[in-house]
Amino acid sequence: MATKESHSDLASELFDAGYNCAETMVLALARADARTPEGIQRVATALGGGIARAGLTCGCVTGAAVAAGLRLGRTSPDDRESKERAYRTTADIVRRFVAAFGTTECRKLTGLDFNSENPQELLDRVHSEVCTRLVRFTAEAAAQEIEAAESGRE
């Protein structure tokens, strides 16, 4: 089992390599699941920038929700226990994110409108000073919540 540091370190590496925040969460958190196929980040690609650059829910949060679903979610409609476990875990991730940052809204967190022209130096600064901190925090918090749920400690 990976440590919380390795989750946040891996997430930072993936984010700095060019994956968006949502893809980063899916890769960093779902990678521990042996059933996860290569290319799983594709399910999260359109979630970056607060869902397709709309500035809505931060991709760290939506990506962590996808990863929680991959790790904890149900495989049949009648599996209510797994569905509830995935919902509870994701709600705990969201609660921790809001407690730390005050909102899940990408445009408020970054101060950017991703559908407008932004100078590259501003994008680079937000990436390093804002988003990397969000990525590291969310990877650590989500890994803790998912692992607790998997081990029955939720």
mmCIF file of the C-alpha atoms, coordinates in Angstrom:
data_MODEL
# 
_entry.id   MODEL 
# 
loop_
_atom_site.group_PDB 
_atom_site.id 
_atom_site.type_symbol 
_atom_site.label_atom_id 
_atom_site.label_alt_id 
_atom_site.label_comp_id 
_atom_site.label_asym_id 
_atom_site.label_entity_id 
_atom_site.label_seq_id 
_atom_site.pdbx_PDB_ins_code 
_atom_site.Cartn_x 
_atom_site.Cartn_y 
_atom_site.Cartn_z 
_atom_site.occupancy 
_atom_site.B_iso_or_equiv 
_atom_site.pdbx_formal_charge 
_atom_site.auth_seq_id 
_atom_site.auth_comp_id 
_atom_site.auth_asym_id 
_atom_site.auth_atom_id 
_atom_site.pdbx_PDB_model_num 
ATOM 1   C CA . MET A 1 1   ? 0.000   0.000  0.000   1.00 0.00 ? 1   MET A CA 1 
ATOM 2   C CA . ALA A 1 2   ? 1.361   3.414  -0.931  1.00 0.00 ? 2   ALA A CA 1 
ATOM 3   C CA . THR A 1 3   ? 2.072   6.022  1.697   1.00 0.00 ? 3   THR A CA 1 
ATOM 4   C CA . LYS A 1 4   ? 0.343   9.370  1.693   1.00 0.00 ? 4   LYS A CA 1 
ATOM 5   C CA . GLU A 1 5   ? 3.611   10.989 0.611   1.00 0.00 ? 5   GLU A CA 1 
ATOM 6   C CA . SER A 1 6   ? 3.937   8.708  -2.380  1.00 0.00 ? 6   SER A CA 1 
ATOM 7   C CA . HIS A 1 7   ? 0.382   9.508  -3.480  1.00 0.00 ? 7   HIS A CA 1 
ATOM 8   C CA . SER A 1 8   ? 0.998   13.251 -3.347  1.00 0.00 ? 8   SER A CA 1 
ATOM 9   C CA . ASP A 1 9   ? 4.457   12.900 -4.909  1.00 0.00 ? 9   ASP A CA 1 
ATOM 10  C CA . LEU A 1 10  ? 3.087   10.761 -7.735  1.00 0.00 ? 10  LEU A CA 1 
ATOM 11  C CA . ALA A 1 11  ? 0.218   13.205 -8.250  1.00 0.00 ? 11  ALA A CA 1 
ATOM 12  C CA . SER A 1 12  ? 2.636   16.146 -8.433  1.00 0.00 ? 12  SER A CA 1 
ATOM 13  C CA . GLU A 1 13  ? 4.821   14.313 -10.950 1.00 0.00 ? 13  GLU A CA 1 
ATOM 14  C CA . LEU A 1 14  ? 1.854   13.447 -13.146 1.00 0.00 ? 14  LEU A CA 1 
ATOM 15  C CA . PHE A 1 15  ? 0.460   16.980 -12.927 1.00 0.00 ? 15  PHE A CA 1 
ATOM 16  C CA . ASP A 1 16  ? 3.835   18.513 -13.776 1.00 0.00 ? 16  ASP A CA 1 
ATOM 17  C CA . ALA A 1 17  ? 4.179   16.073 -16.673 1.00 0.00 ? 17  ALA A CA 1 
ATOM 18  C CA . GLY A 1 18  ? 1.114   17.630 -18.283 1.00 0.00 ? 18  GLY A CA 1 
ATOM 19  C CA . TYR A 1 19  ? -1.907  15.649 -17.109 1.00 0.00 ? 19  TYR A CA 1 
ATOM 20  C CA . ASN A 1 20  ? -4.773  17.858 -15.955 1.00 0.00 ? 20  ASN A CA 1 
ATOM 21  C CA . CYS A 1 21  ? -5.922  17.822 -12.342 1.00 0.00 ? 21  CYS A CA 1 
ATOM 22  C CA . ALA A 1 22  ? -8.691  15.259 -12.864 1.00 0.00 ? 22  ALA A CA 1 
ATOM 23  C CA . GLU A 1 23  ? -6.516  12.902 -14.924 1.00 0.00 ? 23  GLU A CA 1 
ATOM 24  C CA . THR A 1 24  ? -3.848  13.207 -12.249 1.00 0.00 ? 24  THR A CA 1 
ATOM 25  C CA . MET A 1 25  ? -6.215  12.091 -9.494  1.00 0.00 ? 25  MET A CA 1 
ATOM 26  C CA . VAL A 1 26  ? -7.445  9.094  -11.471 1.00 0.00 ? 26  VAL A CA 1 
ATOM 27  C CA . LEU A 1 27  ? -3.921  7.990  -12.350 1.00 0.00 ? 27  LEU A CA 1 
ATOM 28  C CA . ALA A 1 28  ? -2.460  8.563  -8.897  1.00 0.00 ? 28  ALA A CA 1 
ATOM 29  C CA . LEU A 1 29  ? -5.324  7.049  -6.928  1.00 0.00 ? 29  LEU A CA 1 
ATOM 30  C CA . ALA A 1 30  ? -6.680  4.302  -9.179  1.00 0.00 ? 30  ALA A CA 1 
ATOM 31  C CA . ARG A 1 31  ? -3.231  3.066  -10.199 1.00 0.00 ? 31  ARG A CA 1 
ATOM 32  C CA . ALA A 1 32  ? -3.102  0.902  -7.067  1.00 0.00 ? 32  ALA A CA 1 
ATOM 33  C CA . ASP A 1 33  ? -6.038  -1.078 -8.444  1.00 0.00 ? 33  ASP A CA 1 
ATOM 34  C CA . ALA A 1 34  ? -4.677  -3.956 -10.523 1.00 0.00 ? 34  ALA A CA 1 
ATOM 35  C CA . ARG A 1 35  ? -7.870  -3.958 -12.606 1.00 0.00 ? 35  ARG A CA 1 
ATOM 36  C CA . THR A 1 36  ? -7.169  -0.438 -13.856 1.00 0.00 ? 36  THR A CA 1 
ATOM 37  C CA . PRO A 1 37  ? -6.271  -0.542 -17.561 1.00 0.00 ? 37  PRO A CA 1 
ATOM 38  C CA . GLU A 1 38  ? -3.743  1.738  -19.200 1.00 0.00 ? 38  GLU A CA 1 
ATOM 39  C CA . GLY A 1 39  ? -5.398  4.881  -20.482 1.00 0.00 ? 39  GLY A CA 1 
ATOM 40  C CA . ILE A 1 40  ? -7.811  5.136  -17.557 1.00 0.00 ? 40  ILE A CA 1 
ATOM 41  C CA . GLN A 1 41  ? -7.057  8.856  -17.388 1.00 0.00 ? 41  GLN A CA 1 
ATOM 42  C CA . ARG A 1 42  ? -9.233  9.212  -20.484 1.00 0.00 ? 42  ARG A CA 1 
ATOM 43  C CA . VAL A 1 43  ? -12.372 9.023  -18.323 1.00 0.00 ? 43  VAL A CA 1 
ATOM 44  C CA . ALA A 1 44  ? -11.239 12.199 -16.546 1.00 0.00 ? 44  ALA A CA 1 
ATOM 45  C CA . THR A 1 45  ? -9.827  14.261 -19.415 1.00 0.00 ? 45  THR A CA 1 
ATOM 46  C CA . ALA A 1 46  ? -12.910 16.431 -19.916 1.00 0.00 ? 46  ALA A CA 1 
ATOM 47  C CA . LEU A 1 47  ? -13.137 17.157 -16.175 1.00 0.00 ? 47  LEU A CA 1 
ATOM 48  C CA . GLY A 1 48  ? -10.057 19.425 -16.137 1.00 0.00 ? 48  GLY A CA 1 
ATOM 49  C CA . GLY A 1 49  ? -10.458 23.173 -15.697 1.00 0.00 ? 49  GLY A CA 1 
ATOM 50  C CA . GLY A 1 50  ? -13.570 22.678 -13.612 1.00 0.00 ? 50  GLY A CA 1 
ATOM 51  C CA . ILE A 1 51  ? -15.314 20.414 -16.173 1.00 0.00 ? 51  ILE A CA 1 
ATOM 52  C CA . ALA A 1 52  ? -14.233 21.236 -19.716 1.00 0.00 ? 52  ALA A CA 1 
ATOM 53  C CA . ARG A 1 53  ? -12.727 24.595 -18.639 1.00 0.00 ? 53  ARG A CA 1 
ATOM 54  C CA . ALA A 1 54  ? -16.090 25.819 -17.336 1.00 0.00 ? 54  ALA A CA 1 
ATOM 55  C CA . GLY A 1 55  ? -14.559 26.765 -13.972 1.00 0.00 ? 55  GLY A CA 1 
ATOM 56  C CA . LEU A 1 56  ? -17.038 24.595 -12.066 1.00 0.00 ? 56  LEU A CA 1 
ATOM 57  C CA . THR A 1 57  ? -16.013 21.794 -9.680  1.00 0.00 ? 57  THR A CA 1 
ATOM 58  C CA . CYS A 1 58  ? -12.231 21.460 -9.416  1.00 0.00 ? 58  CYS A CA 1 
ATOM 59  C CA . GLY A 1 59  ? -10.839 18.556 -11.410 1.00 0.00 ? 59  GLY A CA 1 
ATOM 60  C CA . CYS A 1 60  ? -9.021  17.343 -8.315  1.00 0.00 ? 60  CYS A CA 1 
ATOM 61  C CA . VAL A 1 61  ? -12.381 16.725 -6.695  1.00 0.00 ? 61  VAL A CA 1 
ATOM 62  C CA . THR A 1 62  ? -14.100 15.204 -9.733  1.00 0.00 ? 62  THR A CA 1 
ATOM 63  C CA . GLY A 1 63  ? -11.031 13.100 -10.524 1.00 0.00 ? 63  GLY A CA 1 
ATOM 64  C CA . ALA A 1 64  ? -10.900 11.846 -6.938  1.00 0.00 ? 64  ALA A CA 1 
ATOM 65  C CA . ALA A 1 65  ? -14.597 10.962 -7.210  1.00 0.00 ? 65  ALA A CA 1 
ATOM 66  C CA . VAL A 1 66  ? -13.884 8.939  -10.360 1.00 0.00 ? 66  VAL A CA 1 
ATOM 67  C CA . ALA A 1 67  ? -10.986 7.179  -8.618  1.00 0.00 ? 67  ALA A CA 1 
ATOM 68  C CA . ALA A 1 68  ? -13.167 6.434  -5.583  1.00 0.00 ? 68  ALA A CA 1 
ATOM 69  C CA . GLY A 1 69  ? -15.770 4.945  -7.881  1.00 0.00 ? 69  GLY A CA 1 
ATOM 70  C CA . LEU A 1 70  ? -13.159 2.815  -9.628  1.00 0.00 ? 70  LEU A CA 1 
ATOM 71  C CA . ARG A 1 71  ? -11.823 1.523  -6.327  1.00 0.00 ? 71  ARG A CA 1 
ATOM 72  C CA . LEU A 1 72  ? -15.040 1.266  -4.311  1.00 0.00 ? 72  LEU A CA 1 
ATOM 73  C CA . GLY A 1 73  ? -17.999 1.453  -6.690  1.00 0.00 ? 73  GLY A CA 1 
ATOM 74  C CA . ARG A 1 74  ? -20.630 -1.086 -7.511  1.00 0.00 ? 74  ARG A CA 1 
ATOM 75  C CA . THR A 1 75  ? -20.624 -3.478 -10.426 1.00 0.00 ? 75  THR A CA 1 
ATOM 76  C CA . SER A 1 76  ? -24.351 -4.197 -10.459 1.00 0.00 ? 76  SER A CA 1 
ATOM 77  C CA . PRO A 1 77  ? -27.435 -2.041 -9.855  1.00 0.00 ? 77  PRO A CA 1 
ATOM 78  C CA . ASP A 1 78  ? -28.467 -4.008 -6.762  1.00 0.00 ? 78  ASP A CA 1 
ATOM 79  C CA . ASP A 1 79  ? -25.139 -3.488 -4.952  1.00 0.00 ? 79  ASP A CA 1 
ATOM 80  C CA . ARG A 1 80  ? -26.320 -0.674 -2.717  1.00 0.00 ? 80  ARG A CA 1 
ATOM 81  C CA . GLU A 1 81  ? -23.585 -1.218 -0.142  1.00 0.00 ? 81  GLU A CA 1 
ATOM 82  C CA . SER A 1 82  ? -20.770 -0.449 -2.602  1.00 0.00 ? 82  SER A CA 1 
ATOM 83  C CA . LYS A 1 83  ? -22.684 2.508  -4.003  1.00 0.00 ? 83  LYS A CA 1 
ATOM 84  C CA . GLU A 1 84  ? -23.139 3.990  -0.533  1.00 0.00 ? 84  GLU A CA 1 
ATOM 85  C CA . ARG A 1 85  ? -19.501 3.324  0.357   1.00 0.00 ? 85  ARG A CA 1 
ATOM 86  C CA . ALA A 1 86  ? -18.350 5.198  -2.770  1.00 0.00 ? 86  ALA A CA 1 
ATOM 87  C CA . TYR A 1 87  ? -20.773 8.062  -2.015  1.00 0.00 ? 87  TYR A CA 1 
ATOM 88  C CA . ARG A 1 88  ? -19.674 8.332  1.640   1.00 0.00 ? 88  ARG A CA 1 
ATOM 89  C CA . THR A 1 89  ? -16.011 8.258  0.730   1.00 0.00 ? 89  THR A CA 1 
ATOM 90  C CA . THR A 1 90  ? -16.415 10.896 -1.978  1.00 0.00 ? 90  THR A CA 1 
ATOM 91  C CA . ALA A 1 91  ? -18.472 13.074 0.365   1.00 0.00 ? 91  ALA A CA 1 
ATOM 92  C CA . ASP A 1 92  ? -15.643 12.833 2.909   1.00 0.00 ? 92  ASP A CA 1 
ATOM 93  C CA . ILE A 1 93  ? -13.109 13.852 0.256   1.00 0.00 ? 93  ILE A CA 1 
ATOM 94  C CA . VAL A 1 94  ? -15.266 16.846 -0.724  1.00 0.00 ? 94  VAL A CA 1 
ATOM 95  C CA . ARG A 1 95  ? -15.741 17.817 2.929   1.00 0.00 ? 95  ARG A CA 1 
ATOM 96  C CA . ARG A 1 96  ? -11.984 17.778 3.534   1.00 0.00 ? 96  ARG A CA 1 
ATOM 97  C CA . PHE A 1 97  ? -11.318 19.775 0.360   1.00 0.00 ? 97  PHE A CA 1 
ATOM 98  C CA . VAL A 1 98  ? -13.876 22.457 1.286   1.00 0.00 ? 98  VAL A CA 1 
ATOM 99  C CA . ALA A 1 99  ? -12.521 22.617 4.849   1.00 0.00 ? 99  ALA A CA 1 
ATOM 100 C CA . ALA A 1 100 ? -9.038  23.229 3.469   1.00 0.00 ? 100 ALA A CA 1 
ATOM 101 C CA . PHE A 1 101 ? -9.840  25.590 0.576   1.00 0.00 ? 101 PHE A CA 1 
ATOM 102 C CA . GLY A 1 102 ? -13.315 27.016 1.220   1.00 0.00 ? 102 GLY A CA 1 
ATOM 103 C CA . THR A 1 103 ? -14.846 25.943 -2.092  1.00 0.00 ? 103 THR A CA 1 
ATOM 104 C CA . THR A 1 104 ? -14.660 23.317 -4.824  1.00 0.00 ? 104 THR A CA 1 
ATOM 105 C CA . GLU A 1 105 ? -15.204 25.889 -7.579  1.00 0.00 ? 105 GLU A CA 1 
ATOM 106 C CA . CYS A 1 106 ? -12.217 25.976 -9.948  1.00 0.00 ? 106 CYS A CA 1 
ATOM 107 C CA . ARG A 1 107 ? -12.643 29.610 -11.024 1.00 0.00 ? 107 ARG A CA 1 
ATOM 108 C CA . LYS A 1 108 ? -12.667 30.755 -7.389  1.00 0.00 ? 108 LYS A CA 1 
ATOM 109 C CA . LEU A 1 109 ? -9.697  28.583 -6.469  1.00 0.00 ? 109 LEU A CA 1 
ATOM 110 C CA . THR A 1 110 ? -7.580  29.698 -9.419  1.00 0.00 ? 110 THR A CA 1 
ATOM 111 C CA . GLY A 1 111 ? -8.959  33.150 -10.177 1.00 0.00 ? 111 GLY A CA 1 
ATOM 112 C CA . LEU A 1 112 ? -8.913  32.174 -13.863 1.00 0.00 ? 112 LEU A CA 1 
ATOM 113 C CA . ASP A 1 113 ? -11.382 31.943 -16.702 1.00 0.00 ? 113 ASP A CA 1 
ATOM 114 C CA . PHE A 1 114 ? -9.924  29.105 -18.745 1.00 0.00 ? 114 PHE A CA 1 
ATOM 115 C CA . ASN A 1 115 ? -12.054 30.055 -21.757 1.00 0.00 ? 115 ASN A CA 1 
ATOM 116 C CA . SER A 1 116 ? -10.313 33.429 -22.025 1.00 0.00 ? 116 SER A CA 1 
ATOM 117 C CA . GLU A 1 117 ? -6.794  34.183 -23.175 1.00 0.00 ? 117 GLU A CA 1 
ATOM 118 C CA . ASN A 1 118 ? -4.507  34.033 -20.163 1.00 0.00 ? 118 ASN A CA 1 
ATOM 119 C CA . PRO A 1 119 ? -0.830  34.957 -20.336 1.00 0.00 ? 119 PRO A CA 1 
ATOM 120 C CA . GLN A 1 120 ? 1.364   31.859 -20.124 1.00 0.00 ? 120 GLN A CA 1 
ATOM 121 C CA . GLU A 1 121 ? 3.249   33.240 -17.133 1.00 0.00 ? 121 GLU A CA 1 
ATOM 122 C CA . LEU A 1 122 ? -0.066  33.593 -15.251 1.00 0.00 ? 122 LEU A CA 1 
ATOM 123 C CA . LEU A 1 123 ? -1.050  30.021 -16.167 1.00 0.00 ? 123 LEU A CA 1 
ATOM 124 C CA . ASP A 1 124 ? 2.366   28.777 -15.060 1.00 0.00 ? 124 ASP A CA 1 
ATOM 125 C CA . ARG A 1 125 ? 2.132   30.665 -11.760 1.00 0.00 ? 125 ARG A CA 1 
ATOM 126 C CA . VAL A 1 126 ? -1.360  29.309 -11.001 1.00 0.00 ? 126 VAL A CA 1 
ATOM 127 C CA . HIS A 1 127 ? -0.195  25.817 -11.947 1.00 0.00 ? 127 HIS A CA 1 
ATOM 128 C CA . SER A 1 128 ? 2.745   25.936 -9.544  1.00 0.00 ? 128 SER A CA 1 
ATOM 129 C CA . GLU A 1 129 ? 1.350   28.063 -6.721  1.00 0.00 ? 129 GLU A CA 1 
ATOM 130 C CA . VAL A 1 130 ? -2.305  27.037 -6.634  1.00 0.00 ? 130 VAL A CA 1 
ATOM 131 C CA . CYS A 1 131 ? -3.070  23.863 -8.540  1.00 0.00 ? 131 CYS A CA 1 
ATOM 132 C CA . THR A 1 132 ? -0.048  21.860 -7.415  1.00 0.00 ? 132 THR A CA 1 
ATOM 133 C CA . ARG A 1 133 ? -1.078  22.490 -3.799  1.00 0.00 ? 133 ARG A CA 1 
ATOM 134 C CA . LEU A 1 134 ? -4.640  21.338 -4.617  1.00 0.00 ? 134 LEU A CA 1 
ATOM 135 C CA . VAL A 1 135 ? -3.324  18.244 -6.399  1.00 0.00 ? 135 VAL A CA 1 
ATOM 136 C CA . ARG A 1 136 ? -1.034  17.248 -3.527  1.00 0.00 ? 136 ARG A CA 1 
ATOM 137 C CA . PHE A 1 137 ? -3.683  17.833 -0.855  1.00 0.00 ? 137 PHE A CA 1 
ATOM 138 C CA . THR A 1 138 ? -6.409  15.974 -2.740  1.00 0.00 ? 138 THR A CA 1 
ATOM 139 C CA . ALA A 1 139 ? -4.200  13.000 -3.585  1.00 0.00 ? 139 ALA A CA 1 
ATOM 140 C CA . GLU A 1 140 ? -3.255  12.605 0.064   1.00 0.00 ? 140 GLU A CA 1 
ATOM 141 C CA . ALA A 1 141 ? -6.756  13.145 1.459   1.00 0.00 ? 141 ALA A CA 1 
ATOM 142 C CA . ALA A 1 142 ? -8.452  10.956 -1.143  1.00 0.00 ? 142 ALA A CA 1 
ATOM 143 C CA . ALA A 1 143 ? -5.920  8.151  -0.702  1.00 0.00 ? 143 ALA A CA 1 
ATOM 144 C CA . GLN A 1 144 ? -6.555  8.196  3.050   1.00 0.00 ? 144 GLN A CA 1 
ATOM 145 C CA . GLU A 1 145 ? -10.336 8.127  2.611   1.00 0.00 ? 145 GLU A CA 1 
ATOM 146 C CA . ILE A 1 146 ? -10.314 5.433  -0.077  1.00 0.00 ? 146 ILE A CA 1 
ATOM 147 C CA . GLU A 1 147 ? -7.889  3.229  1.845   1.00 0.00 ? 147 GLU A CA 1 
ATOM 148 C CA . ALA A 1 148 ? -9.953  3.638  5.021   1.00 0.00 ? 148 ALA A CA 1 
ATOM 149 C CA . ALA A 1 149 ? -13.077 2.596  3.145   1.00 0.00 ? 149 ALA A CA 1 
ATOM 150 C CA . GLU A 1 150 ? -11.312 -0.391 1.591   1.00 0.00 ? 150 GLU A CA 1 
ATOM 151 C CA . SER A 1 151 ? -10.111 -1.556 4.986   1.00 0.00 ? 151 SER A CA 1 
ATOM 152 C CA . GLY A 1 152 ? -13.465 -0.949 6.673   1.00 0.00 ? 152 GLY A CA 1 
ATOM 153 C CA . ARG A 1 153 ? -12.177 1.931  8.857   1.00 0.00 ? 153 ARG A CA 1 
ATOM 154 C CA . GLU A 1 154 ? -14.546 4.546  7.406   1.00 0.00 ? 154 GLU A CA 1 
# 
